[in-house]
Amino acid sequence: MAVDTRGARNWSGLAPAYADTFAHLCAGTIPALLDAAGLAPEHDVLEVGVGSGLLAARIAASGARLTATEPEPDMRAIARTNLPADVEVVAAGLPDLPFGDDAFDTVIANFVVNHVGDPRAGVRELARVTRHGGRVLLTIWPSTPTAQGTLFTVVLDRAGATPPTFDTLPTDLDFERSTAGTLGLLGGAGLVDVHAREIALVWRIGPDRFWAGLEAGIGGIGKALLQQDDVTQRRMRAAYDDLSRGLLDGDELVFPATAILAGGVR
Ligand SMILES: C[S@@+](CC[C@H](N)C(=O)[O-])C[C@H]1O[C@@H](n2cnc3c(N)ncnc32)[C@H](O)[C@@H]1O
């Protein structure tokens, strides 16, 4: 069985901070995913890479029969606290799921395909476990700059930080992080009636909580922060405090975001 060590490595030790921060950004797609899935109690649904389980909890609440998977042990532990006792969180991930062909009516992966080591193999696996006529739904972040990334770039600049390096996939494995690129992934996995669209989200988060997520090393910008020495990190925090004050709505930062929601039929 092939193991995606990149995914496991990148999320190790991050689960509590993720649950407290970026999980709520990722949860912004839940209404659109549930709408696209049209779940009913007789549906067998697989969610892959459930993270802290916010979407999984909503799928379970719909009455559909949910199977959840998550490769990172601390994420699994948090997901269990958000899920009914009868929902097992299976220790598994792309590109090798421990399920037979055609096993589920609907297969969902929320911001997972953009984190795996081989996205094409990952989407093929999502398609394999979906029954003929069933639906695969996934979300990714497009490659366009994010509001929080733009803020962070100014913070890096003001603090005179060393330009960070980002962990990217080899070009032969990567895909274009756009609606066109995502359609290509789905079509390449043999899915039909494929669709992809951008959806607008808004993420509200307290400034200290956001910074704590970065200090834990979440996302490209968190990893970029941890690449700096202690003195530079302190300068970055001072620059962030100064800049973020001007962005507050009440006591929270408001980050508009764009996600890509895509899917297709097996
Ligand atoms: C950005 S988080 C999204 C979590 C959750 N789906 C959500 O919306 O909050 C990415 C998740 O993918 C998981 N992951 C990483 N590599 C994976 C793989 N190869 N297969 C499945 N999940 C993976 C991580 O452990 C993490 O929980």
The ligand as an SDF file (V2000), in Angstrom:
LIG
                    3D

 27 29  0  0  0  0  0  0  0  0999 V2000
   -6.4560   21.5620    5.5380 C   0  0  0  0  0  0  0  0  0  0  0  0
   -6.7650   20.1340    6.4630 S   0  0  0  0  0  0  0  0  0  0  0  0
   -8.4860   19.8840    6.0980 C   0  0  0  0  0  0  0  0  0  0  0  0
   -9.1450   19.0670    7.1590 C   0  0  0  0  0  0  0  0  0  0  0  0
  -10.6530   18.9640    7.0220 C   0  0  0  0  0  0  0  0  0  0  0  0
  -11.0260   18.3180    5.7900 N   0  0  0  0  0  0  0  0  0  0  0  0
  -11.2860   20.3070    7.1510 C   0  0  0  0  0  0  0  0  0  0  0  0
  -11.9510   20.7470    6.1980 O   0  0  0  0  0  0  0  0  0  0  0  0
  -11.0950   20.9420    8.2020 O   0  0  0  0  0  0  0  0  0  0  0  0
   -5.9940   18.8430    5.5330 C   0  0  0  0  0  0  0  0  0  0  0  0
   -6.2260   17.4870    6.1320 C   0  0  0  0  0  0  0  0  0  0  0  0
   -5.7940   16.4970    5.2010 O   0  0  0  0  0  0  0  0  0  0  0  0
   -5.1750   15.4680    5.9220 C   0  0  0  0  0  0  0  0  0  0  0  0
   -4.2940   14.7370    5.0100 N   0  0  0  0  0  0  0  0  0  0  0  0
   -2.9900   14.9520    4.7490 C   0  0  0  0  0  0  0  0  0  0  0  0
   -2.5460   14.0580    3.8590 N   0  0  0  0  0  0  0  0  0  0  0  0
   -3.5970   13.2720    3.5420 C   0  0  0  0  0  0  0  0  0  0  0  0
   -3.7790   12.1570    2.6820 C   0  0  0  0  0  0  0  0  0  0  0  0
   -2.7720   11.6880    1.9490 N   0  0  0  0  0  0  0  0  0  0  0  0
   -5.0040   11.5940    2.6050 N   0  0  0  0  0  0  0  0  0  0  0  0
   -6.0370   12.0820    3.3280 C   0  0  0  0  0  0  0  0  0  0  0  0
   -5.9250   13.1200    4.1730 N   0  0  0  0  0  0  0  0  0  0  0  0
   -4.7240   13.7100    4.2720 C   0  0  0  0  0  0  0  0  0  0  0  0
   -4.4370   16.1890    7.0340 C   0  0  0  0  0  0  0  0  0  0  0  0
   -4.0610   15.3220    8.0850 O   0  0  0  0  0  0  0  0  0  0  0  0
   -5.4680   17.2270    7.4280 C   0  0  0  0  0  0  0  0  0  0  0  0
   -6.3520   16.7360    8.3900 O   0  0  0  0  0  0  0  0  0  0  0  0
  1  2  1  0
  2  3  1  0
  2 10  1  0
  3  4  1  0
  4  5  1  0
  5  6  1  0
  5  7  1  0
  7  8  2  0
  7  9  1  0
 10 11  1  0
 11 12  1  0
 11 26  1  0
 12 13  1  0
 13 14  1  0
 13 24  1  0
 14 15  1  0
 14 23  1  0
 15 16  2  0
 16 17  1  0
 17 18  1  0
 17 23  2  0
 18 19  1  0
 18 20  2  0
 20 21  1  0
 21 22  2  0
 22 23  1  0
 24 25  1  0
 24 26  1  0
 26 27  1  0
M  CHG  2   2   1   9  -1
M  END
$$$$
